Amino acid sequence: MTSTSQQYPEINPPPRTLLGPGPSMVDPRVLKAMATPLVGHLDPYFIELMNHTQQLLRYVFETENPLTIPVSGTGSAAMEASVANMVEPGDKVLVCANGYFGHRLADMAERYGGDVQIIVRPWGDVFSPEEVSAALKARPAQVVAIVQAETSTGALQPVDEIAKIVHEAGALLIVDAVTSLGGVPVRVDAIGIDVCYSGSQKCLSCPPGIGPLTLSERAVQKLTTRSSKVRNWYLDLGEVRKYWGSERTYHHTAPISANYALYEGLRIIAEEGLEARWERHRRNAELLWNGLEALGIELHVPLEHRLPTLTTPRVPEGVDEAQVRRHLLDHYNIEISGGLGELKGKVWRIGLMGYSSRRENVLLLLAALEETLTQFRK
């Protein structure tokens, strides 16, 4: 009979360099924090850690919002929490979709009973304030949702002027910062974002499983004056906030180790400093962009709207993009990803986020990609 150790070998993954759209590489300090012994989710030590975590999240979101918490779930859970709590049945919702995750926001809003209008741009483009203004004048809405950092396209959406337009129209603004928080400025308070959410596995350099979000006073008022219950019990922020607030009312068993990881990841960001961190991400992205162009590879997004944390080089003509990715994985232990949706087969997605955003990773990838393309260009 085969022994258990032979039938079910121990976990021993290959030493990958993760340069895809997420997860990014986890800082060794974060991995060490995850090995810390557990305490209970209502233990005084953990409660104090929760307080520190919220303070650090406010720093990273650039906000003073009291309701700034990590949802026990992935970035998609934070996305769903944002939509579920802000959208009531019959609410008119405007979703700006210029990529995969804009359309996911629209799908979620419809599932929660929203009367959804979608305005679209080609994947890789961004919306102008005038487009959003025209849509709201033609059809007023209670909620507007937009993606700041579109993971499927590599486009960075300016939201400053759009936020003003949304508020002048009397609507709330939901912003997806999953691929931007900790890597580029988000400026929740300065811009006036009402609901902003993210994920732990990208620029925060933690494992997947935690979804930070923050709500403005306007959003909290919407939450507390709803005419119907939030349709998602687990993600009802009216209940979850009691656990993260002064009441410390039991809601669910928080993932202790994941919260340890988030806390340490946020500590690392605070030590580096937000401005220095943004500059590091930009500097390494520019090194990648210049290197790709030197290899004759075009970039999908124009420079003025290019996202430093995720780049979408266009696949050269005659190249099998999946074959290239597999070669990088098998021969160099480098992971990059292919395109999604409209860009499937047309671009690669290269992430330089958090701990992955390092000069040596960029140089390794460029050298490996040059060798790989020499083999597979027809």
Secondary structure, DSSP 8 states (H G I E B T S, - for coil): ---HHHHS--------EE-SSS-----HHHHHHHTS----TT-HHHHHHHHHHHHHHHHHHT---S-EEEEES-HHHHHHHHHHHH--TT-EEEEEESSHHHHHHHHHHHHTT-EEEEEE--TT----HHHHHHHHHHS--SEEEEESEETTTTEE---HHHHHHHHHTT-EEEEE-TTTBTTB---HHHHT-SEEE--TTSTT---S-EEEEEE-HHHHHHHHT-SS--S-STT-HHHHHHHHSTT----S---HHHHHHHHHHHHHHHHH-HHHHHHHHHHHHHHHHHHHHHTT--BSS-GGGB-TTEE-BB--TT--HHHHHHHHHHHH-EE-EE--GGGTTTBEEEE--GGG--HHHHHHHHHHHHHHHHHH--
